[in-house]
Amino acid sequence: MPPATLLTRPAPTRPSPPAVPVPFSCEWTDGGAGAAWVKPSGELDLFTAPQLDAALRAAQAAAPRVVLDLRGVEFFDSAAFHVIVEASIRARESAGCLVGVRGPEQVQRALSLIGIPESVEIVALHPTHPPVQALLELARTEATV
């Protein structure tokens, strides 16, 4: 007679706690010398895109060159993309520029899937570099073209 087989059930699992939404914030500062920095953090989606739009509009009204620092963004959807495209168009129409600072990998993946306009220069910066480095990087690339 074969030995008895012991059947076991997997241990019950506890449901994971619900995901806590990341609080969103978006601020801009006038850096002087015709440049402004817009720094969103958290999730950029349909509900928070209007805040990004307001910050970009205020920054563009104050300065022709705007740096959009995406390093603090954790999620990015098509509503945020639309806001960036509109800001890019406004910059181009007013002879200004919009420079994006490369965000986390998931944000970059979303941007590459959706397709960022060629008029928005995306630069990679070390996490500790201030946004002014983005303008310096842009100036270097424009000088070599």
Backbone as CSV, one residue per row, in Angstrom:
resi,resn,N_x,N_y,N_z,CA_x,CA_y,CA_z,C_x,C_y,C_z
1,MET,0.832,-1.164,0.000,0.000,0.000,0.000,0.894,1.250,0.000
2,PRO,0.594,2.200,-0.890,1.439,3.406,-0.957,1.268,4.251,0.302
3,PRO,2.326,5.009,0.624,2.232,5.872,1.807,1.151,6.938,1.595
4,ALA,0.563,7.350,2.673,-0.489,8.374,2.609,0.120,9.714,2.200
5,THR,-0.611,10.428,1.392,-0.169,11.752,0.961,-0.866,12.797,1.816
6,LEU,-0.084,13.672,2.351,-0.640,14.737,3.175,-0.942,15.930,2.279
7,LEU,-2.165,16.321,2.242,-2.564,17.488,1.458,-2.589,18.707,2.370
8,THR,-1.967,19.751,1.909,-1.964,20.982,2.706,-2.543,22.122,1.885
9,ARG,-3.116,23.026,2.574,-3.621,24.240,1.933,-2.607,25.349,2.129
10,PRO,-2.535,26.221,1.156,-1.648,27.370,1.378,-2.187,28.219,2.529
11,ALA,-1.275,28.839,3.216,-1.679,29.705,4.328,-2.534,30.842,3.785
12,PRO,-3.562,31.208,4.514,-4.393,32.315,4.036,-3.569,33.592,3.961
13,THR,-3.830,34.347,2.942,-3.109,35.608,2.788,-4.009,36.749,3.215
14,ARG,-3.389,37.706,3.781,-4.133,38.898,4.180,-4.183,39.842,2.987
15,PRO,-5.313,40.469,2.803,-5.363,41.417,1.689,-4.389,42.559,1.940
16,SER,-3.764,42.996,0.867,-2.830,44.106,1.013,-3.624,45.384,1.278
17,PRO,-3.026,46.276,2.026,-3.736,47.523,2.313,-3.954,48.302,1.018
18,PRO,-5.016,49.076,0.955,-5.259,49.840,-0.268,-4.126,50.824,-0.509
19,ALA,-3.836,51.041,-1.774,-2.774,51.975,-2.132,-3.174,53.385,-1.711
20,VAL,-2.248,54.054,-1.087,-2.497,55.431,-0.670,-2.052,56.336,-1.805
21,PRO,-2.940,57.181,-2.296,-2.536,58.052,-3.391,-1.418,58.994,-2.955
22,VAL,-0.492,59.210,-3.866,0.617,60.112,-3.605,0.088,61.539,-3.711
23,PRO,0.293,62.356,-2.683,-0.196,63.724,-2.787,0.519,64.456,-3.924
24,PHE,-0.224,65.270,-4.632,0.338,66.008,-5.754,0.618,67.438,-5.331
25,SER,1.727,67.949,-5.801,2.021,69.369,-5.626,2.710,69.857,-6.885
26,CYS,2.550,71.123,-7.145,3.204,71.714,-8.309,3.486,73.167,-7.977
27,GLU,4.738,73.503,-8.003,5.113,74.881,-7.718,6.049,75.383,-8.796
28,TRP,6.077,76.674,-8.948,7.011,77.263,-9.894,7.710,78.417,-9.207
29,THR,8.930,78.676,-9.636,9.688,79.796,-9.099,10.313,80.560,-10.239
30,ASP,10.400,81.861,-10.070,11.057,82.722,-11.051,12.539,82.712,-10.720
31,GLY,13.327,82.208,-11.640,14.755,82.111,-11.400,15.525,83.341,-11.827
32,GLY,14.822,84.358,-12.333,15.514,85.535,-12.833,16.165,85.229,-14.173
33,ALA,16.722,86.230,-14.790,17.413,86.092,-16.083,16.532,85.421,-17.130
34,GLY,15.221,85.670,-17.067,14.321,85.142,-18.091,14.043,83.658,-18.004
35,ALA,14.219,83.077,-16.827,13.978,81.636,-16.685,13.106,81.361,-15.462
36,ALA,12.251,80.354,-15.586,11.399,79.924,-14.474,11.463,78.411,-14.375
37,TRP,11.248,77.885,-13.175,11.299,76.448,-12.937,9.938,75.968,-12.450
38,VAL,9.417,74.930,-13.080,8.155,74.317,-12.665,8.492,72.925,-12.146
39,LYS,8.068,72.648,-10.911,8.439,71.371,-10.302,7.206,70.653,-9.761
40,PRO,6.615,69.767,-10.578,5.511,68.949,-10.076,6.055,67.730,-9.335
41,SER,5.268,67.225,-8.391,5.642,65.971,-7.741,4.376,65.194,-7.414
42,GLY,4.490,63.876,-7.492,3.341,63.006,-7.271,2.814,62.479,-8.592
43,GLU,1.506,62.274,-8.661,0.886,61.702,-9.856,0.297,62.795,-10.739
44,LEU,0.729,62.797,-11.995,0.195,63.737,-12.985,-0.853,63.000,-13.800
45,ASP,-2.105,63.347,-13.587,-3.188,62.657,-14.279,-4.311,63.637,-14.593
46,LEU,-5.453,63.117,-14.968,-6.597,63.939,-15.346,-6.979,64.931,-14.250
47,PHE,-6.838,64.526,-12.995,-7.254,65.376,-11.889,-6.216,66.431,-11.516
48,THR,-4.937,66.149,-11.752,-3.886,67.086,-11.356,-3.330,67.888,-12.525
49,ALA,-3.633,67.490,-13.756,-3.143,68.210,-14.936,-3.525,69.692,-14.923
50,PRO,-4.727,70.075,-14.459,-5.039,71.509,-14.417,-4.093,72.313,-13.519
51,GLN,-3.596,71.700,-12.446,-2.630,72.394,-11.588,-1.308,72.592,-12.320
52,LEU,-0.883,71.572,-13.066,0.331,71.705,-13.870,0.140,72.790,-14.916
53,ASP,-1.016,72.798,-15.572,-1.304,73.804,-16.591,-1.225,75.211,-15.999
54,ALA,-1.827,75.412,-14.835,-1.803,76.732,-14.198,-0.377,77.159,-13.863
55,ALA,0.427,76.233,-13.353,1.813,76.555,-13.004,2.627,76.879,-14.252
56,LEU,2.448,76.095,-15.320,3.182,76.365,-16.560,2.772,77.705,-17.161
57,ARG,1.481,78.009,-17.155,1.014,79.298,-17.692,1.591,80.468,-16.895
58,ALA,1.586,80.360,-15.578,2.141,81.423,-14.738,3.640,81.580,-14.985
59,ALA,4.345,80.467,-15.076,5.788,80.517,-15.321,6.083,81.114,-16.691
60,GLN,5.310,80.718,-17.711,5.540,81.240,-19.056,5.185,82.718,-19.155
61,ALA,4.249,83.184,-18.353,3.921,84.610,-18.339,5.053,85.420,-17.714
62,ALA,5.816,84.786,-16.823,6.893,85.474,-16.122,8.240,85.377,-16.829
63,ALA,8.441,84.337,-17.633,9.764,84.107,-18.224,9.644,83.386,-19.561
64,PRO,10.492,83.731,-20.532,10.421,83.046,-21.826,10.981,81.622,-21.805
65,ARG,11.900,81.342,-20.882,12.484,80.003,-20.785,11.956,79.329,-19.527
66,VAL,11.376,78.146,-19.711,10.789,77.421,-18.585,11.376,76.017,-18.525
67,VAL,11.798,75.633,-17.335,12.285,74.279,-17.085,11.181,73.524,-16.358
68,LEU,10.776,72.394,-16.921,9.784,71.516,-16.299,10.537,70.326,-15.718
69,ASP,10.678,70.310,-14.409,11.463,69.285,-13.722,10.556,68.106,-13.363
70,LEU,10.690,67.005,-14.096,9.833,65.831,-13.917,10.405,64.802,-12.942
71,ARG,11.498,65.133,-12.266,12.149,64.154,-11.389,11.274,63.709,-10.223
72,GLY,10.311,64.520,-9.797,9.458,64.150,-8.673,8.133,63.525,-9.073
73,VAL,7.925,63.333,-10.375,6.659,62.782,-10.864,6.708,61.261,-10.783
74,GLU,5.652,60.670,-10.223,5.613,59.215,-10.056,4.696,58.521,-11.051
75,PHE,3.780,59.260,-11.643,2.852,58.699,-12.628,2.530,59.800,-13.611
76,PHE,2.358,59.418,-14.870,2.166,60.398,-15.937,1.184,59.818,-16.933
77,ASP,0.108,60.546,-17.235,-0.836,60.038,-18.231,-1.034,61.041,-19.362
78,SER,-1.954,60.729,-20.268,-2.132,61.543,-21.469,-2.652,62.946,-21.168
79,ALA,-3.359,63.142,-20.065,-3.830,64.489,-19.720,-2.639,65.403,-19.436
80,ALA,-1.643,64.886,-18.727,-0.433,65.659,-18.450,0.342,65.902,-19.738
81,PHE,0.389,64.898,-20.592,1.060,65.043,-21.882,0.429,66.188,-22.674
82,HIS,-0.893,66.251,-22.692,-1.606,67.305,-23.413,-1.214,68.686,-22.877
83,VAL,-1.097,68.819,-21.562,-0.703,70.088,-20.954,0.697,70.482,-21.420
84,ILE,1.610,69.520,-21.487,2.981,69.814,-21.917,3.011,70.211,-23.390
85,VAL,2.232,69.539,-24.211,2.167,69.900,-25.635,1.663,71.333,-25.787
86,GLU,0.609,71.678,-25.065,0.069,73.042,-25.134,1.103,74.067,-24.660
87,ALA,1.832,73.759,-23.593,2.870,74.666,-23.099,3.989,74.807,-24.123
88,SER,4.309,73.725,-24.805,5.327,73.759,-25.853,4.893,74.665,-27.000
89,ILE,3.632,74.573,-27.379,3.102,75.429,-28.452,3.155,76.893,-28.024
90,ARG,2.739,77.181,-26.795,2.793,78.569,-26.306,4.226,79.085,-26.308
91,ALA,5.172,78.252,-25.886,6.577,78.671,-25.861,7.066,78.986,-27.266
92,ARG,6.754,78.114,-28.198,7.191,78.320,-29.580,6.577,79.589,-30.165
93,GLU,5.288,79.822,-29.908,4.606,80.999,-30.449,5.124,82.299,-29.850
94,SER,5.696,82.240,-28.666,6.208,83.457,-28.028,7.732,83.534,-28.075
95,ALA,8.350,82.735,-28.935,9.809,82.689,-29.099,10.516,82.298,-27.797
96,GLY,9.852,81.509,-26.976,10.466,81.015,-25.749,10.872,79.564,-25.919
97,CYS,11.160,78.909,-24.817,11.468,77.484,-24.897,10.976,76.781,-23.637
98,LEU,10.696,75.518,-23.792,10.295,74.650,-22.688,11.293,73.505,-22.649
99,VAL,11.966,73.358,-21.520,12.965,72.310,-21.339,12.460,71.359,-20.264
100,GLY,12.452,70.074,-20.559,12.040,69.079,-19.573,13.244,68.410,-18.953
101,VAL,13.178,68.193,-17.653,14.215,67.424,-16.965,13.696,65.998,-16.850
102,ARG,14.487,65.061,-17.322,14.108,63.647,-17.359,13.596,63.173,-16.001
103,GLY,12.443,62.498,-16.038,11.834,61.973,-14.820,12.211,60.520,-14.588
104,PRO,11.555,59.877,-13.627,11.805,58.462,-13.355,11.485,57.593,-14.575
105,GLU,11.958,56.381,-14.551,11.817,55.483,-15.707,10.369,55.324,-16.159
106,GLN,9.425,55.176,-15.220,8.029,54.983,-15.625,7.480,56.223,-16.334
107,VAL,7.954,57.403,-15.965,7.526,58.638,-16.641,8.140,58.690,-18.032
108,GLN,9.409,58.354,-18.135,10.067,58.357,-19.444,9.422,57.344,-20.379
109,ARG,9.041,56.200,-19.836,8.375,55.178,-20.643,7.054,55.722,-21.189
110,ALA,6.282,56.395,-20.337,5.009,56.981,-20.781,5.251,58.033,-21.855
111,LEU,6.255,58.864,-21.664,6.559,59.897,-22.660,6.974,59.283,-23.988
112,SER,7.746,58.208,-23.933,8.183,57.590,-25.189,7.029,56.885,-25.893
113,LEU,6.097,56.321,-25.120,4.935,55.674,-25.738,4.002,56.692,-26.379
114,ILE,3.794,57.806,-25.684,2.890,58.835,-26.197,3.589,59.655,-27.273
115,GLY,4.858,59.943,-27.087,5.633,60.717,-28.049,5.692,62.180,-27.666
116,ILE,6.819,62.613,-27.147,6.980,64.004,-26.731,7.315,64.852,-27.956
117,PRO,6.785,66.062,-28.043,7.076,66.892,-29.213,8.568,67.210,-29.323
118,GLU,9.037,67.345,-30.544,10.445,67.662,-30.766,10.805,69.028,-30.208
119,SER,9.819,69.891,-30.041,10.097,71.231,-29.532,10.389,71.241,-28.034
120,VAL,10.190,70.100,-27.357,10.505,70.012,-25.930,11.803,69.236,-25.783
121,GLU,12.828,69.935,-25.371,14.123,69.304,-25.128,14.068,68.613,-23.771
122,ILE,14.412,67.326,-23.720,14.454,66.589,-22.455,15.921,66.344,-22.120
123,VAL,16.332,66.795,-20.954,17.715,66.604,-20.535,17.742,65.745,-19.280
124,ALA,18.795,64.976,-19.149,18.977,64.139,-17.959,19.907,64.871,-17.004
125,LEU,19.495,64.972,-15.763,20.318,65.619,-14.750,20.512,64.676,-13.578
126,HIS,21.610,64.844,-12.902,21.834,64.121,-11.654,20.755,64.562,-10.670
127,PRO,20.251,63.657,-9.822,19.156,64.012,-8.902,19.417,65.232,-8.024
128,THR,20.679,65.531,-7.738,20.960,66.666,-6.856,21.171,67.975,-7.604
129,HIS,21.237,67.926,-8.933,21.457,69.160,-9.686,20.213,70.031,-9.674
130,PRO,20.398,71.333,-9.542,19.246,72.235,-9.597,18.754,72.386,-11.033
131,PRO,17.501,72.815,-11.236,16.955,72.952,-12.588,17.742,73.886,-13.495
132,VAL,18.495,74.829,-12.934,19.265,75.736,-13.782,20.228,74.950,-14.669
133,GLN,20.658,73.776,-14.195,21.548,72.944,-15.003,20.883,72.541,-16.317
134,ALA,19.565,72.413,-16.324,18.855,72.051,-17.553,19.043,73.123,-18.612
135,LEU,18.971,74.380,-18.209,19.178,75.461,-19.175,20.623,75.506,-19.645
136,LEU,21.549,75.252,-18.743,22.954,75.218,-19.143,23.200,74.081,-20.127
137,GLU,22.593,72.928,-19.866,22.725,71.785,-20.769,22.127,72.116,-22.131
138,LEU,20.970,72.764,-22.139,20.338,73.156,-23.398,21.230,74.130,-24.156
139,ALA,21.812,75.092,-23.462,22.703,76.054,-24.110,23.897,75.344,-24.731
140,ARG,24.437,74.329,-24.031,25.568,73.574,-24.583,25.159,72.826,-25.845
141,THR,23.989,72.185,-25.830,23.574,71.414,-27.003,23.246,72.329,-28.172
142,GLU,22.676,73.507,-27.905,22.383,74.446,-28.991,23.663,74.999,-29.586
143,ALA,24.703,75.163,-28.754,25.971,75.686,-29.243,26.685,74.681,-30.132
144,THR,26.438,73.383,-29.924,27.133,72.372,-30.714,26.373,71.982,-31.969
145,VAL,25.144,72.456,-32.127,24.345,72.081,-33.303,24.691,72.946,-34.474
